[in-house]
């Protein structure tokens, strides 16, 4: 069953640049999104996924991108977000390693629509935060895709998938 809004299949995209983020001591990147960006006509829930990414960093480590917002369809045993995608290293021989998004089937996280801020974190496989701003440039971006859901179809799907009472 397709739960995306048939009458409005337009998605929202956020292009988030590392150099524009506020980065805390755990290397959590946060961007504030203006209210004027979003339309109030969209549904209250949506699926967010990483659409594109390119990052230049000095540490030559495996990097995963973690969503630190509300998650309604996933679980992390450490209770600290959910991995959205894996960034592939493409070492260019210089001082920095270039990372590109591994284009596989996207992980779609169910979250409330119109977030006022977005928090992401680059982490190693052991869940250690990675400092993406280790160079003066802090070069890199993430493009997030927000797909809005039709509330009535989601509710119908939930009702249709209930297990029978024994």
Secondary structure by P-SEA (a helix, b strand, c coil): cccccccccbbbbbbccccccccccccbbbbbbbccccccccccbbbbbbcccccccccccbbbbbbcccccccccccccccccbbbbbbcccccbbbbbccccccccccccccccbbbbbbbccccccccccccccccbbbbbbbbbbcaaaaaaaaaaaccccc
